[in-house]
Amino acid sequence: GTPLAAALTNSEAAKLVASKYDAPTNGWCLDAAGRHPDKFQISNSFSSNADSVRVCYEYCEPFQALRGYVGMLVRRIEKGASCACYFDHGTLPSSSLNPPGSQTPYTAGTGIGPVTGSGTSVDHSCYPVSAYNDQVRKAIYGTTVETLADYFEVELHNETLQVPREAEVEYDQNENVPGQTPIEFDNHSDITMTGNTWTAYLLPEAVDIEKDTILEFSFTLTQEPDAGFVAVCLDEDTEEYGDNGVCFVLKSTQGWLKDYVNVPTQTLIGSTSDQRIPIGDMFTGSVNYIAFIQDSDGADRSVGLSTISGIKLSNVEDEMLKISIGSHTERSVFSTSYISNNQVSYSNNGADTQDTKDFWLHISESGSSIQINGNQWKALPLPD
């Protein structure tokens, strides 16, 4: 085939690609879960591999600023001299925008999120668009959020962030079912889940979870899910598994769930609990999404009704633990002392093998209680 009309030299295109895309990897472009995105594709578009990157860059250039665009594929002459422009599932532009000479748009993909090359074929090069989340954020939050009626609020370090419906994506796509009830936002504060739902929202900005970060909200359970659980997650991407996020189980009808953090206060039906979770004791890193799960796997997937309200993220330094020390001979005489939050592992028979050193006790702001999450063998030195 002959190259598409060139507006750039190969050298100019190479510089633009380096500024807008991450370094290429070999193989087809797949998302983090190994799924194919939707795409526009054209074959026989260049006659020299030296032109391949330029031609594919110009082919995909009209879509690079669109929400959902995730990257491009360059296939060498040996594999058809083709270019592909990839999009998150459900965001492929209208077929009327499919460039002339292209194949029929591929809409059967299920991929969402950043892509990378899958395989070792040097004839296929996947170019992920740089700063994927920033691109999506720009598309969502480029307008004034206050003009949108459908949003919920998250308080971040005393600043109120508004998260609109447009920021909504599926969380771990394999868990959602057709016809499920959308999450409702009431009073811009109450997030209500009805039946089975796994839904995530891209936050207006990346949020750094640090050692002293606290997650607070109220949780109301009206009807428990059938054979499932309710959880809230903070994650770098939209995949449930991995070490780049954490999920907190608020209610489970399946017992203790492995690979999740099960909060110590499990809420009863018809009641509301105030949750204050020391998230930084269990996970640190940057997150882009907040996700809400109401997993209802029974015969009726519409079973389950719960609400999460007043979400707040803040950094609070651990206080000293306050204890009262009494006398064996004068039991009515007590003195108040404070223990420094200097945590050390507690040994068993001289072996320091029981404690999970990545987990830490969290001492409340008042100094009157300790929260323990996960496996911990900790000691605090008593005052003299």
Secondary structure, DSSP 4 states (H G I P E B T S, - for coil): -PPPPPSS-HHHHHHHHHHHBPPPEESEEEETTSPPPEEEEESS--S-GGGHHHHHHHHHGGGTTSTTEEEEEEE-GGGTS-EEEEE-TT-PPPGGGSPTTPPPPB------S-EEEES--TTEEEEEBTTHHHHHHHHHHTS-GGG-SSEEEEEETTEEEEEEGGGEEESSGGG--TTPPPPEEETTTEEEEESSEEEEEEEEEEEEE-TTEEEEEEEEEEEPPTTEEEEEEEESSS-SSSSSEEEEEEEESSSSPTTSEE-S-PPPTTEEEEEEE-GGGT--EEEEEEEEEEEE-SS-TT--EEEEEEEEEEE-PPPPEEEEEE-SS-TT-EEEEEE----EEPPBTTB--S--TT---EE-TTSS-EE--SS--EE-PPP-
